[in-house]
Amino acid sequence: MQRRRFKQTSSLDQRLIEEVQRLRKKEGAHPGIERDKLIRKARHAEAAADMQEWLTSPGLRSPD
């Protein structure tokens, strides 16, 4: 069985930021379980974006 591969047209950072923005727009929904799930998902996406930025920062390069 072959794996499906997708060519991403934007960077991971950009996709994460767009996901956070999309989720934040939906947060205005009525209070309840669904809203809490959206908030949690947005926080996870923000954390992933922060980690991606930290991992790709030039300060983490190994010394030559």
C-alpha positions, -999 to +999 in steps of 0.1 A: +000+000+000+014+033-010+012+064+012-005+094-001+018+124-003+008+160-004+029+188-017+024+217+007+020+251-009+027+271+022+051+267+052+041+250+084+043+283+102+019+299+078-006+270+080-005+270+118-011+308+120-040+305+095-055+276+116-053+297+148-070+326+131-097+304+117-103+288+151-103+322+169-131+335+146-152+305+156-146+311+193-173+337+194-199+309+194-221+302+223-205+290+255-204+252+258-184+221+251-178+229+214-165+264+221-141+249+248-129+224+222-122+252+197-103+273+223-082+242+232-075+235+195-064+271+190-041+270+220-025+238+207-020+253+172-004+284+188+019+262+209+029+243+178+036+275+159+058+287+188+077+254+190+082+254+152+096+290+154+118+280+183+131+249+166+140+267+134+156+297+151+192+303+143+201+302+180+197+264+180+222+256+153+250+233+164+285+249+165+307+243+135 
